[in-house]
Amino acid sequence: MTDDVVILIAEGDEGHFSLIRKNLMRAGIGNEIVRFSNGQETLDFLFGPGGNGPEDGKAYLLILDIRMPKVDGVKVLDRMRQNERLRRIPVIILTTTDDPAEVERCHRLGCSIYIVKPVEYDDFVDAIRKVGSFLSIVSVPQISETQ
């Protein structure tokens, strides 16, 4: 993944966000990171009229928790995949939910990858470093108004 890909992280837990950011950096990911603390903030960025949303010609990747305040991540994913422009953004679900029905639902809606957050601290740190290693080799498409 090139350094010009913006990593969007929708994570309601401040501690989890800090661990994710710190361990992505430890894995060599130096990309810009933008955090949203709830699903509504995420939707406001993606669909909001303020002009601060995804820019044409830029590439984005979203790390999305499905258990968030205001609007859950599944609804965010569903809205993104219904939008022609935003459906190109890869979405990595990173959540505590390991319910097979929820995993199936997210894949059916179009998530790129579904990762269950490990409960133990060291396992969580290790998982995020592995995500960082994975991100260092993937290609992410740019979005544009004329998809």
N, C-alpha and C positions, 0 to 999 in steps of 0.2 A: 504494500500500500504506500503510495507516495505521500509526502508530507503535506500536500495541498488538500487532502481529504479531511473534512471537518467531522470530528467524532461527536455525535450528539448522545448524551447520556440522560435518560429519563429514569431517575432513581429517587424514591421518596425518603430513603434512609440516608442521613448525612454521613454516618460512619461507613456504610457500604460504598457510597460515592467516593469518599476519601480513599478507601482501600482500592477501589477500581482504578481511580486516577493514578495513585502512587505506583501501583503495580504494572499498569500499562507503561508508565514512564520507565520503570525498572526493566521492562522488557524491550526498551529501545523505541517505544512509540512516542514521538515528539510532536504529534499533530495537535492542532487547536482542538480543545475540548470545550463543549458548551453543555452546561447542566440544566435540567429541568427537574424541579422537586415534586411535580405532580403531573397527572395526565392532561389537565386543562392547560397548563403552561406549554406543554409539548404541542398540543393542538393549536394554541394561539400562535406559536412560532411557525408551525407548518402551514396553517391556513389563514392566519391573521392578516387583516388589511393594513397593518402598520408598515409593511415593506421591509421588515427585519427578518423575514423568513428565508427559506432556501433561495439562493441566487442562481440564476441561469448560468450554466457553464462551470459550476462548482460541483464537486462530488461530496456526498455525505454518507455517513454510516450511523445507524441508530442502535444503541444498546438500550434495551427497553425492559423495565421491570413490569410485570403484569399486575402486581399488587401495589397500587399507588392511590394517594388521596384524589378526591374530586372526580377524576375519570380514570378507569382502570386501563392498563396497557393493552388489553385485548381490543377494547373499543378504539384506542389510538391506532393499533395495527389495522383493524378493519377499515377505518376511515382512510388511512394511507393507501391501502390496496384498492380502494374504490376510485382513487384519484389517478388519472392517467399520468400526470407529471410526477407524483410522489411515489408511485409504485416501483420505480427504479432504485429507490434507496434501500440498500440491504438492511435488514432488521435482525439483530441478534437478541433473542429473548434471554434475559439473565434474571432468574427469579427463584424463590424458595419453593415454588409449587412444583411437585413432581407427579401430580395426578395424571395418569395416562390419557384421560379424556381431555384435559387441558392442553397437554402436549399435542395431541391430535388436532384439536381445534386451532391452535396457533399455526401449525403446519398447513392446515387446510386454508387458513386465511392468508398464508403466504410468508410466514417468517422464514428467514434464511437458515437460522440455527437456533436450537432451543437448548439452553444450558441451565441446569439446576445448581443454585448456589450451595456449595458445601456448608455444613453447619460449623465445623471446626475451623478456627482461625487459619491455621497453617494450610489446610486443604483449600480454603477460600483464596488465600494468597497464591498458592500454586496454580489454581484454576485460572485466575486472572492473568498470571504470567503466561500461561499456555495460550489464552485468548490473545494476548499481545503478540506472542510468537506467530500465531496464526494470522493475525492482522498484518504482520510485516510482509507477508507473501501474497496477499490477495489483491485483486484489481477491483476497483469500485467505479461504476459508470457515473458520468456527469449527468445532471438533470438539465432539462431545458423546456421552455414553454411549448416547443414544437415537437413533442415526443410522438 
